[in-house]
Amino acid sequence: MGAKLRVVRRRIRSVQSTMKITRAMELIAASRIIKAQQRAKAQEERRPRCRGEPDRAPAPARREVAAVRKREREDGDERQKGGGDVGAGDSGAQSL
């Protein structure tokens, strides 16, 4: 009975720790998106407008926000797979 209780308590601590890490990752992702949106807005304000131009962010700013979101999704996929070594595999290496 005591061994099962220890296993359950360890599992509870593990889940709580995972929840804290997930929350921290969410906060980081939100801050990245906010910063990207601020950069996009600043870029829009610096850019002169033409008459009849639609009121929306320029394409480079939209791409920047999309890139941040894509990077966050990829980071989440990497963590779900188990991570592994950063230098393992050929994902970052280019042959010249």
C-alpha positions, 0 to 999 in steps of 0.5 A: 500500500505504501509503495502505491502511495509513493508512486501516485504522489510521484506522478502528481508531482510530475504532472504538476511540474509538466503543467508549470513548464507548459504554462511557461511555454505559453507565456513565452509564445504569447510574448513572442506573438505580441512582440511580432505584432508590435513590430508589424504595427511599427512597420505599418506606421512607418510605411506611407499609405496610398489612396484606396489602399486596404487597411491591413498589415503589409505582407512581410509583417504577416509572414513574420507573425506566421513564422513565429506561430510555425516555430512554436508549433514545431517546438511543440512537436519536437517536445512531444517526440521526446526532443533528443540531442540537438545535433543528432540527425541531419535536420540542421546540417547542410552538405557543401 
